[in-house]
């Protein structure tokens, strides 16, 4: 996973419109599916100890995170209708700008929110992640040498790009969490050449 330092102002404009709407219209707390919280906290589910535990499951790990403390703006029950509509509108606008095959996720992390270690091998592809944070969030992944690499969020919007392999490839293990409010939009790009073009556009 790599980070793009400078993001195209056109893309920032779309993202900032969402944040303006969010700040004015979202309730102080958003609903979350407590059945996915597990019985431990962010520090455990984002730890190397848990990584080894889920890796040991082999193909019994389905791909998505088995535990999460987030609000999915599209899927979580109880998200206000106008907020869900605006999120879907923003995702459609971002998907068109990025030429994305589909919007994989738009989630909110509260303080202590997380997505446990997982590999998305059920949905391989070239990915673009756009996150907003007050420098309180992080993204961890396992590199080619088997070492855990941590990418800490800067203040404001940040962009990460990478490829998630399928079951017949090297799995891409990753996790994310935050000690304060954080949001992430995730997109899948259909092919490598288009993905590379989008990286150039994002970096302008």
C-alpha positions in Angstrom: 0.0 0.0 0.0 1.3 3.4 -1.0 0.2 6.9 0.0 -0.4 9.8 -2.4 0.8 13.0 -0.7 -1.1 15.6 -2.8 -4.7 15.1 -3.9 -6.3 16.7 -6.9 -8.3 19.8 -5.8 -11.3 18.6 -7.9 -11.4 15.4 -5.8 -10.9 17.3 -2.6 -13.9 19.5 -3.6 -16.2 16.5 -3.8 -14.9 15.1 -0.5 -15.2 18.5 1.3 -18.8 18.8 0.1 -19.6 15.5 1.8 -17.9 16.6 5.0 -19.8 19.9 5.0 -23.0 17.9 4.8 -21.9 15.5 7.4 -21.0 18.2 9.9 -24.3 19.9 9.5 -26.7 16.9 9.3 -25.2 13.9 11.0 -26.3 13.1 14.6 -23.6 13.1 17.4 -23.4 9.3 17.3 -24.1 7.0 14.4 -25.6 3.5 14.7 -23.3 0.4 14.6 -23.8 -3.3 14.5 -22.8 -4.4 18.0 -22.8 -8.0 17.0 -19.6 -7.4 15.1 -17.7 -5.7 18.0 -16.4 -9.0 19.4 -15.3 -9.3 23.0 -12.0 -7.4 22.7 -11.0 -3.9 21.8 -9.3 -2.1 18.9 -5.8 -2.7 20.2 -6.3 -6.4 20.2 -8.1 -6.8 16.8 -5.5 -4.6 15.1 -2.6 -6.4 16.9 -0.1 -8.9 15.5 -1.4 -11.5 17.9 -4.8 -11.3 16.3 -3.3 -11.3 12.8 -1.6 -14.6 13.5 -4.8 -16.0 14.9 -6.9 -15.1 11.8 -4.1 -16.2 9.4 -4.1 -19.6 11.1 -7.7 -20.1 9.9 -6.5 -20.5 6.3 -9.4 -20.5 3.8 -11.9 -20.5 6.7 -11.2 -16.8 6.7 -13.8 -15.5 4.2 -12.0 -12.2 3.3 -14.0 -9.4 5.0 -13.1 -8.4 8.6 -14.6 -10.8 11.1 -14.9 -8.0 13.7 -15.6 -4.3 13.2 -16.7 -1.3 15.2 -17.8 1.1 12.4 -20.9 2.5 10.9 -21.4 1.6 7.2 -23.4 4.5 5.8 -25.0 2.2 3.2 -25.6 -1.0 5.1 -25.9 -0.3 8.9 -29.5 -0.3 10.1 -30.6 3.0 11.5 -28.5 5.5 9.5 -30.8 8.5 8.8 -32.3 8.3 5.3 -31.0 11.7 4.2 -27.5 10.8 5.4 -27.6 7.5 3.5 -28.9 9.2 0.4 -26.1 11.9 0.5 -23.5 9.2 1.1 -24.7 7.2 -1.9 -24.8 10.4 -4.1 -21.2 11.3 -3.0 -20.0 7.7 -3.7 -21.6 7.8 -7.2 -19.9 11.1 -7.9 -16.5 9.8 -6.6 -16.9 6.5 -8.6 -17.5 8.5 -11.8 -14.5 10.7 -11.2 -12.3 7.7 -10.4 -13.7 5.5 -13.1 -14.2 2.9 -10.4 -15.9 -0.4 -11.0 -17.8 0.1 -7.7 -17.7 1.7 -4.3 -16.6 -1.0 -1.9 -17.2 0.9 1.3 -18.0 4.2 3.0 -17.6 3.8 6.8 -17.3 6.0 9.9 -15.0 5.0 12.8 -15.8 6.3 16.2 -13.0 6.7 18.8 -11.9 3.1 19.3 -13.4 2.1 16.0 -11.7 -0.6 13.9 -11.8 -3.2 11.2 -10.0 -6.3 12.3 -7.2 -7.9 10.3 -8.5 -9.3 7.0 -7.4 -9.8 3.4 -10.4 -9.2 1.0 -9.4 -12.2 -1.1 -13.1 -12.6 -1.9 -13.0 -9.3 -3.8 -9.5 -8.9 -5.4 -8.6 -5.8 -7.4 -6.9 -2.4 -7.6 -8.0 -0.2 -4.8 -8.2 3.5 -3.8 -8.8 4.5 -0.2 -9.8 8.0 0.7 -9.7 8.7 4.5 -10.5 11.8 6.6 -9.0 12.0 10.1 -7.6 14.5 12.6 -4.4 12.4 12.7 -5.9 9.9 15.1 -6.3 7.0 12.7 -4.0 4.4 11.2 -3.8 1.7 8.5 -1.6 -1.4 9.0 -0.6 -4.0 6.4 1.7 -6.9 6.1 4.5 -6.3 3.6 6.3 -8.7 1.3 8.8 -9.6 4.0 6.1 -10.4 6.5 6.6 -7.3 8.6 3.7 -5.1 9.8 3.8 -1.6 8.4 1.8 1.2 10.0 0.6 4.2 8.0 -0.6 6.9 10.4 -3.3 9.4 9.1 -2.4 13.0 8.6 -4.8 15.8 9.4 -7.5 16.0 6.7 -7.9 13.9 3.6 -5.4 11.2 2.6 -5.2 8.7 -0.2 -3.8 5.2 -0.2 -3.5 2.9 -3.2 -2.8 -0.8 -3.5 -3.8 -4.2 -4.9 -5.7 -6.9 -3.0 -4.9 -10.4 -4.2 -7.4 -13.2 -4.7 -7.2 -16.7 -3.2 -4.8 -17.9 -6.0 -2.4 -14.9 -5.2 -0.5 -13.6 -2.2 -3.2 -12.4 0.2 -3.0 -8.7 1.3 -3.5 -8.6 5.1 -4.5 -5.3 6.5 -6.4 -3.6 9.3 -7.4 -0.1 10.3 -8.5 1.7 13.5 -8.8 5.1 15.0 -8.7 6.8 18.4 -11.0 9.6 17.2 -13.6 10.1 14.4 -12.4 8.9 11.0 -14.1 8.2 7.7 -13.0 6.1 4.7 -14.3 5.7 1.1 -13.0 2.7 -0.7 -13.2 2.0 -4.4 -12.2 -0.9 -6.8 -10.8 0.0 -10.2 -11.4 -2.6 -13.0 -7.9 -3.0 -14.4 -4.3 -2.0 -13.7 -3.8 0.4 -16.6 -6.9 2.4 -15.7 -5.9 2.3 -12.0 -2.5 3.8 -12.9 -4.2 6.6 -14.9 -6.4 7.4 -12.0 -3.4 7.6 -9.7 -1.9 10.2 -12.1 -5.2 12.1 -12.0 -5.5 12.0 -8.2 -1.9 13.2 -7.9 -2.5 16.3 -10.1 
